[in-house]
Amino acid sequence: MSLFGKMYPWSKWRKHEALWEHTELRPHLPETAKLSHGQLLVFLDKYRVVYVKPCYGGGGRGIIKLTRDEDWVQVQTLTDKKTIAIDCLYAYLAQIIGKKSYVIQQGIDLLDIQDRKIDFRVLLLKPRTKWVFMGSMGKLGVKGQVVTNHCRGGKSIIVHNAIQESTDWQGEQIDELEQTLHRLGHQIAQVLERRFPLISELGLDMGIDREGNVWLIEANTRPHYNLFKHHKDPALYNKIRGTIRRLRSVRPGFPKKTVQTRSQSHGNDAKFPKNRRNGLFIPHPRSRTKTAPPGRLNARTTADECRLRSRA
């Protein structure tokens, strides 16, 4: 891996590894592992619900929810839902996933409002030398949907209102949970920055379970922020947008050899590649190597060898 690749957290697995090294954060991290046949069976034996997620990408794309019921597992994607015999599950997942690298993660029983799951986006930016907490917003998912993402139909909701409407907790307890989201966000940002010094944006997706425990579900290093249009501070969205635009145009700390202008890399009249971001050329990690990334899914049993059984 190049120096640039080591300094920027391309994959969910690398971010999880960096956070897991710090024991004070472990109570807030769902159990996570690289997907394999063995780990799939271990997780389904320990947890009724688990999630299978692509190492690369965002927006909820590729996420699969697995819910075990004795010898059967309900497999739910963004667009489909089937029930598969557990002994054929790995082969079925291999058909969906192909050669992409995935992780498997413990499912958390999140707070909900009328069966619509809730999680929270905590946004931190680093415009200069220190991380700044910009704000937090709740995300109310579509009923029955795998993810709560805004781009998948999720709705914005004020954090205090989300907790109040989904529990019988009182004001002081709610305030304490909001402070925990804020404090934990700063801890995570500082830990990730020590391992990946090029990051300057963090959109942390956090959840709260029925016992009031706070969990980090995912850390996004190029976060969407449209949900902050509905924040109680009407000026916050424009402040966030302006700060992120400056960060993405300047990118302080990026090594000069990997940050190229249009004229430097392709000439003034050349068509710029798709991974151009606001004047910067950031090479995609998978374009720099022909070797398979760790954690790649390879089915031991093909569909021909294992006739998939579905239950009506």
N, C-alpha and C positions, 0 to 999 in steps of 0.2 A: 504494500500500500504506500502511496506517495505521502510526502510530508503534509501536503494539503489535505489528503484524505484522513490522516490521523488527527488533524486539528479541527475537523468538522464532523458532526455526528450524523452521518447519512442514514444509518439504520436504527430501527427501534431496539434491536438487540444490543447495539453498542451503547445506547443511552441507558438501557436497563443495567448493563454490566457496570457502568460508571457509577450509577446511583446505589447499586446493591453493595458496593464496597464500603459504604458508610452506614454503620450499624444503626445510627440514630434515625435513618430514613427507612429502614427495612419494615417497621410496622405499618408504613403507609404505602408499601409496594405490593401489588398482587403477585402471587407466585407466577413466574414466567420462565419459559424454557424454549430452546430451539425445537421446532416441531420434528418429531420422529415417530415411528410406529410405537416404540416403547413408551415415549413420553405421553403420547395420546392416551394409551391405556392407563398409565399412572394417574394422569390428571382426571380422567373420567371416573376412576375409582375413588378419588379423593373429593371431587367436586361434582355436584349435580349439573352445574352450568359452567362451561368454559368457552373461551373465544379463541379463534384461530385468526391471526392477523398477518398481512404481508409485512416483511421487514421494511420495505420501501413504499412510499406513497402516503397519501392522506385523503381527507374528505370522506372517510368511511369506506372507500373503495376496497373490495376484496375481503372485507371482514365477514367471518362466518361464525354464527352462534350455534353451539352444540349443547343440547339438553338431553341428559340421559334418563331413561325410564326402563329400569331393569336391563334386559338384553337388547333394547332398541335405543336409538339416538335420533332425536329430531335435529335435522340439519337445516338451518335457516340462513339464507343469504339476503342481499338487499332486494332480490326479485323473486325468490323461490323458497319453498319450504317442503321438505320430504322427511320421511322416517325410514331409517336404514338399520339393518341388523348390525350389531356392534362388531361382529367378526368380519364384516365387509366394509366397515366404515373407512378404513385407511385407503383402500383401493378406490372408493368413491371420491374421497377428498383429492386423491391424486389426479383424477379426471378433471376436477374443477381447478386445481392449483397449477398443475403442470410442473414446470421446472423452477418456479419462483421460490425464493426463500421465505419461510414463514416462522412465526413464533406462536406458542400456545400460552394462554393466560387464564388464570383463575377468574371466574365470574364473580362479581360483587352484587349483592342484593341492594341496589341503590334506592334512595327515596323516590317516590312517585306520586303523581296527582292523577287519580282516576286511571291507573294502569299506564300512565305516560311517564317513562323514566326521566329522571332529572340528573344532570351533571353540571359542572360549573367551569367556565373558562376564566382562568386567572392570567392576566396579561402583564408581562414585565419586559421592559426595554432597557437597553444600555446605550444611551446617546453619547455618553462621555466615558467616565472611568468607573461609574457605579451603576448598579441595577436600580431601576425606578419602577415601583409598583404603579401601573397605570389604572388598574381597576379590575373588577370581576363582574361577570354576568352569569345567570343561570340559563341552561338550555333545556327546554321541555320537548322531549321526543314525540314522534308520532306513535300512537297506540299500536303495539305489536311490531314496531320497527326494530331493527338490530341496533341502530345507532341513533344518537340525538343530534347529529350535525345539522347546522342551520341550512346547509345546501341539500340536505335530505328531508326537508320539511319540518325540521325542528323550529321551535319558537323561542324568542328571547323572553326572559323573565328576570325581574330584579331578585338578587340573591336572597335578601331578607324575606321577600314575599314567597319565594319558592320553598324555603325551609318552613315558614309559618303555615303555608297551605298544605304541606305534606306531612306535618307532625303536630303533636299537641305541645311542643316545646315552647317555653316562654321567652320573652325578649332577651333576658340576660344570657341564656344558653345559646340563643341564636347569635347574639353579638360575639360570644366566645368562639363559635364555629367560624364566623367571618374572619376573626382575628387569626384563627388557625390557618385558614386558607391563605391569608396574607403572609404570615410568618413562614409557613411551609414553602410557599412560592419562592421566597427569597433564599431559603436554604437550598432548594433544588437548583436555582439559577447559579448560585455560587459554586456548587459541586460540579455542575456540568461545565461551567466556564473553566474550571481548573483543568479538566480533561480536554475540553474542546475550546481553546481560547478565541476562535474566530466567531463564535456565536454572539449576536447582539439583540436577538428577538426570542422570546419564549411565550408561547401560548399553552398554558398547562391545563389539561382537562382533568378535573378532580371530581371525585364523587364522595357522597356521605351515605353510610349505611344506616340501618335502623337502630343500631347501638350508638350512633353518633361518631363513629370512627371516620376519619378522613383518608381517602385513598387517591393516589396519583394513577390515573388511567393511561394517560399518554402525554408526552412532552413534544410539542410542535415547534420547530425552529424557523419556520416561515408561516406564521399563523394568519388565518383569516380573522378579520375584526369587524365585519359588518354588523354583528349583533350588538355592538356598542352604540349603534345609532339609537337604540332604545334605552340607553342608560339614563338614570335620573338626572345626571349632569349633562345638559344639552350641548355643552361645549367640548365634552370629552372626545367624541368621535373625531372631530376635526383635529384635535390635538394629537390623537393617536395616528391618524392618517398622515399628518405632516411629519411627525417624528419618524415613522416607518419609511416614508418616501426618502427622507434624508439618509437614513441608515442604508437603504438599499441602493442609493446612488453613490454613496461614498465608500461604504464597506470598510471602515478603519480596521487595520490589522491584517487584511488579506495580503498574502505574499505577491509581490509585483509580477513574478513569472507566471502566476496562475490567473491574474486579473488582467485581461486584455481589452483594449478598446477595439472598435470596429476596424479602424485603419491599421492598427498593429497586427491584427490577426487575419484579416481577410481583404484588406484594401478598401478604399473609399466606396467603390461601387459594388462590392460583393454582397451577396445575400447572407444575412447573419443566421446562424443556426438557431434551432428552436429553444435551446436552453439559455438564450441570452436573457438577462434580467437587468433592465434599466441601465444599459450601457456596460454591463459586466458579462464576461464569459466565464461561467462556472462549469467545468467539465463534470459530466455525470460519472459517478464512481464505476458503474458497470461498463462504461465505454473505455476504461483504462486497463481492463484485464480480460483475458479469455478463459480464465479458470472459474469454475463454479464457486459461488459464495458458500460459506459454511451454512448448514441448516437446510440445504436444498432438499425438497421432498422427492423421494424416489419410491414408488410403490413396490412393495415386495410381492404383492398379489395383483395381477392384472384383472381387468373386468371380465376377460374371457375365462380366467381360471376361477373367478369368484362371481357367481351369478348374484347380482345385487337384488336383495329382497326388500320390497317396500310394503309398509302396512297401511291399509286404507284408514 
